[in-house]
Amino acid sequence: MSEPPIRKPLDGFAIFAMVLLCLCWGFQQVAVKAAAPSMNPVLQLGIRSLVGALLVLVFMLLKRDNLSLRDGTLWPGFWVGLLFGGEFLAVSVGLIFTTASHMSVFLYTAPVFTAIGLHAFIHGEHLSFRQWLGVAVAFVGIIIAFSAGLLEESRSAEFTMLGDFLGVVSGALWASTTILIRGTSLSNASPAKTLLYQLVGAAVMLIPIAVVSGQATTIQFTPTLWLSLTFQSVVVAFLSFLVWFWLMTKYLASRLSVFSFLTPLIGVSLGVILLGDPLDVRFVVGSILVLAGIVIVNRRASD
């Protein structure tokens, strides 16, 4: 049996690519929010996944990529698809009960779960004490950055706790997806094939749920909706995820995952710039801690 390919620490290209990906993922929240009056977020995410899956399939056909289901990826792909769809379902339902600021905090516990899982189960992904300290600093930064949202509400405590719990579930599902990809035959599959499994799984899960719950009967096809769906489907679901999974085949996944801490901070920044959201000093302090944590985790050890 051949040895698995060795993943390397992040270099300048990987860091630049991850910043661009975080910009795309952060802007996605603005796009979904802008189009929500025209289409429910669950249906948006389902359609996004379906269109993205079709684009990935065309991409694979043009590249003459391996589409066989007999290469040992079928069952890992099935479970990854369920995890991916479940993550976005948990986010959508959780937002009914809790605020976006709560969801941002608990969803982005994913890198912590990922680091712990990779450290425990995947050879070559062990983190040193210094790197664990970096993860902790970045996570504390996320909490501080969104502390205003965490402290300002006192209504419907039980419902808020349910939404928060679903946020943690979504973060755990995201982390589980990363760990499953790294620990199975999907680790050596093409990024496009791994992405196709996830998008198909999400589309098959989310679209029927949206239709059965009556969300497909209240659609208004506005220019904002078309622009939002195009961005979500082509840029986010197709291009950004394809680059993400390609990066995971070349670089240490635990280091890449820490960069996802930037996404909620970028999302809030875009909200301030584009939607006029107020800027809290705790957000600035939290941002500095997040960036410090990323530097600590990705600084090459001298020992």
Backbone hydrogen bonds, N-H to C=O, Kabsch-Sander energy under -0.5 kcal/mol:
donor,donor_aa,acceptor,acceptor_aa,energy
8,K,250,K,-2.1
15,I,11,D,-2.3
16,F,12,G,-2.4
17,A,13,F,-2.7
18,M,14,A,-2.4
19,V,15,I,-2.1
20,L,16,F,-2.0
21,L,17,A,-2.3
22,C,18,M,-2.5
23,L,19,V,-1.9
24,C,20,L,-2.1
25,W,21,L,-2.8
26,G,22,C,-2.6
27,F,23,L,-2.3
28,Q,24,C,-1.4
29,Q,25,W,-0.7
29,Q,26,G,-0.7
30,V,26,G,-0.7
31,A,27,F,-2.2
32,V,28,Q,-2.8
33,K,29,Q,-2.3
34,A,30,V,-2.4
35,A,31,A,-1.6
36,A,32,V,-1.0
36,A,33,K,-0.5
38,S,35,A,-1.5
39,M,35,A,-1.8
44,Q,40,N,-2.4
45,L,41,P,-2.7
46,G,42,V,-1.8
47,I,43,L,-2.8
48,R,44,Q,-2.8
49,S,45,L,-2.0
50,L,46,G,-2.1
51,V,47,I,-2.8
52,G,48,R,-2.5
53,A,49,S,-2.3
54,L,50,L,-2.1
55,L,51,V,-2.2
56,V,52,G,-2.4
57,L,53,A,-2.4
58,V,54,L,-2.3
59,F,55,L,-2.4
60,M,56,V,-2.5
61,L,57,L,-2.3
62,L,58,V,-2.5
63,K,59,F,-1.8
64,R,61,L,-0.7
65,D,60,M,-3.1
67,L,65,D,-0.6
77,G,73,T,-2.7
78,F,74,L,-2.3
79,W,75,W,-2.2
80,V,76,P,-2.5
81,G,77,G,-2.3
82,L,78,F,-1.9
83,L,79,W,-2.4
84,F,80,V,-2.6
85,G,81,G,-2.4
86,G,82,L,-2.8
87,E,83,L,-2.1
88,F,84,F,-1.5
89,L,85,G,-2.0
90,A,86,G,-2.6
91,V,87,E,-1.9
92,S,88,F,-2.2
93,V,89,L,-2.6
94,G,90,A,-2.5
95,L,91,V,-1.9
96,I,93,V,-1.5
97,F,93,V,-0.6
97,F,94,G,-1.2
98,T,94,G,-2.0
103,M,99,T,-2.3
104,S,100,A,-2.5
105,V,101,S,-1.7
106,F,102,H,-2.4
107,L,103,M,-2.9
108,Y,104,S,-1.6
109,T,106,F,-1.2
110,A,107,L,-1.4
112,V,109,T,-0.8
113,F,109,T,-2.0
114,T,110,A,-3.1
115,A,111,P,-2.7
116,I,112,V,-2.2
117,G,113,F,-2.8
118,L,114,T,-3.3
119,H,115,A,-2.3
120,A,116,I,-1.8
121,F,117,G,-2.5
122,I,118,L,-2.1
123,H,121,F,-0.5
125,E,122,I,-1.5
132,W,128,S,-2.4
133,L,129,F,-2.3
134,G,130,R,-1.7
135,V,131,Q,-2.1
136,A,132,W,-2.3
137,V,133,L,-2.6
138,A,134,G,-2.4
139,F,135,V,-2.4
140,V,136,A,-2.5
141,G,137,V,-2.0
142,I,138,A,-1.8
143,I,139,F,-2.1
144,I,140,V,-2.5
145,A,141,G,-2.6
146,F,142,I,-1.6
147,S,144,I,-1.4
150,L,146,F,-1.6
151,L,147,S,-1.8
152,E,148,A,-1.6
160,T,156,S,-2.6
161,M,157,A,-2.3
162,L,158,E,-1.8
163,G,159,F,-2.4
164,D,160,T,-2.7
165,F,161,M,-2.5
166,L,162,L,-2.2
167,G,163,G,-1.7
168,V,164,D,-2.2
169,V,165,F,-2.5
170,S,166,L,-2.4
171,G,167,G,-2.1
172,A,168,V,-2.5
173,L,169,V,-2.5
174,W,170,S,-2.3
175,A,171,G,-2.3
176,S,172,A,-2.6
177,T,173,L,-2.1
178,T,174,W,-1.8
179,I,175,A,-2.5
180,L,176,S,-2.6
181,I,177,T,-2.2
182,R,178,T,-2.1
183,G,179,I,-1.8
184,T,180,L,-0.7
184,T,181,I,-0.7
187,S,184,T,-2.1
188,N,185,S,-1.4
189,A,186,L,-0.6
194,T,190,S,-2.1
195,L,191,P,-2.4
196,L,192,A,-2.4
197,Y,193,K,-2.1
198,Q,194,T,-1.5
199,L,195,L,-2.7
200,V,196,L,-2.5
201,G,197,Y,-2.1
202,A,198,Q,-2.4
203,A,199,L,-2.6
204,V,200,V,-2.6
205,M,201,G,-1.5
206,L,202,A,-3.1
207,I,203,A,-1.7
209,I,205,M,-1.2
210,A,206,L,-2.5
211,V,207,I,-2.4
212,V,208,P,-2.9
213,S,209,I,-1.9
214,G,211,V,-1.6
215,Q,210,A,-2.3
216,A,210,A,-0.7
217,T,214,G,-1.1
218,T,215,Q,-0.9
220,Q,38,S,-2.0
222,T,220,Q,-1.7
226,W,222,T,-2.2
227,L,223,P,-2.6
228,S,224,T,-2.5
229,L,225,L,-2.9
230,T,226,W,-2.3
231,F,227,L,-2.4
232,Q,228,S,-2.9
233,S,229,L,-2.6
234,V,230,T,-2.6
235,V,230,T,-0.7
235,V,231,F,-1.0
236,V,231,F,-2.1
237,A,232,Q,-3.3
238,F,233,S,-0.8
239,L,234,V,-2.4
240,S,235,V,-2.9
241,F,236,V,-1.6
242,L,238,F,-1.5
243,V,239,L,-2.3
244,W,240,S,-2.4
245,F,241,F,-2.5
246,W,242,L,-1.8
247,L,243,V,-2.6
248,M,244,W,-1.8
249,T,245,F,-0.8
249,T,246,W,-0.8
250,K,246,W,-0.6
250,K,247,L,-1.3
251,Y,247,L,-2.8
252,L,8,K,-1.9
255,R,252,L,-0.5
256,L,252,L,-1.9
257,S,253,A,-2.6
258,V,254,S,-1.0
259,F,255,R,-0.7
259,F,256,L,-1.1
260,S,257,S,-1.5
261,F,258,V,-1.8
262,L,259,F,-2.2
263,T,260,S,-0.9
265,L,261,F,-0.7
266,I,262,L,-2.7
267,G,263,T,-2.5
268,V,264,P,-2.3
269,S,265,L,-2.2
270,L,266,I,-2.6
271,G,267,G,-1.8
272,V,268,V,-2.2
273,I,269,S,-2.3
274,L,270,L,-3.3
275,L,270,L,-0.5
275,L,271,G,-1.9
276,G,272,V,-0.7
277,D,271,G,-1.6
280,D,278,P,-0.6
283,F,280,D,-1.1
284,V,280,D,-1.2
285,V,281,V,-2.3
286,G,282,R,-2.6
287,S,283,F,-2.4
288,I,284,V,-1.9
289,L,285,V,-1.9
290,V,286,G,-2.5
291,L,287,S,-2.5
292,A,288,I,-2.2
293,G,289,L,-2.6
294,I,290,V,-2.1
295,V,291,L,-2.1
296,I,292,A,-2.4
297,V,293,G,-2.4
298,N,294,I,-2.1
299,R,295,V,-1.4
